[in-house]
């Protein structure tokens, strides 16, 4: 990770080093376009690294199952030949210039000059929806309240209260029940999770492997100095009870905030950047968007679709960087992987 402010010049500045930003380095590199990756997080991998590194993904072509963390490791290997510089822990704030000569600025004072910009900012500055509980910050700081499971093993032998009714709540209840004492707090009997998972949770509850605390919602945190002893829950009628706990995992979804990118003047649709589906170009000529952040009719927020968008955008960017050269379409099997 680079610490001091830097000034870089490249062909394409990629905003966001999630799976799609990483793969964009490859697609650009295959066309001999140089790129720089910039990400607000300290690590590459976006949602895969930050939210679910140990979860298997089942819909990456040719991988019947691959853990999200492993997918990122393999993407890093794939782009190694291109040696794209990475500016991590820096949020891109400003965009100035025009097609062929843009300058991006970061919150750490870096500047990146590029002929084209590729926005792969995913959910933007994503963060968890936090429960409005008194004293929450101290419990977050100690790790007694966490919003993501990075390592399942960290919860071995603990009393874990999981709150929420969606896929994350149900999946993690099922994943942790064999190594921890799991209680699930949900305000209604019906879960929004995939029906198969919800049915497995019902079975686990019937077998006494998981305690269901329904219909309750979070009410308070009991403990001192950041050490959690119990989670208070309440019914809509106001009946309060206490569930012993070492850790609370609230899974109330993610809040999306495009952050500074929203002010660049690109056409937006509900927190997403509208693009031409044939090229992934935004309404600002020379600025492209791929992956979760990009929106067009028929868009699926899937990694495989983002990979394809990265390839299309790279081809559309080529004439901006090399206006005097014709781009000949070639298979990777014919040309191999060019050195960066
Ligand atoms: P992201 O992964 O969101 O990465 C974007 C990056 O941009 C982030 O690192 C962020 O810090 C950075 N960024 C944003 N704004 C700025 C800025 N201004 N400056 C600098 N950096 C910035 N998809 C599948 O295809 N199959 C699955 O099975 C699957 N399972 C999932 C399970 C879970 C629990 C979750 C949460 C998602 C799942 N997804 C799955 C979705 C998948 O993770 C996303 O589609 C994918 O991560 C999108 O990649 P991305 O690179 O577009 O964005």
Boltz pocket constraint, residues with backbone or C-beta under 6 A from the ligand:
constraints:
  - pocket:
      binder: B
      contacts: [[A, 15], [A, 16], [A, 17], [A, 18], [A, 19], [A, 20], [A, 21], [A, 38], [A, 39], [A, 40], [A, 41], [A, 43], [A, 45], [A, 46], [A, 47], [A, 48], [A, 51], [A, 52], [A, 56], [A, 57], [A, 58], [A, 59], [A, 90], [A, 91], [A, 92], [A, 93], [A, 120], [A, 121], [A, 122], [A, 123], [A, 124], [A, 125], [A, 126], [A, 168], [A, 257], [A, 258], [A, 259], [A, 260], [A, 261], [A, 290], [A, 291], [A, 292], [A, 293], [A, 301], [A, 302], [A, 303], [A, 304], [A, 306]]
      max_distance: 6.0
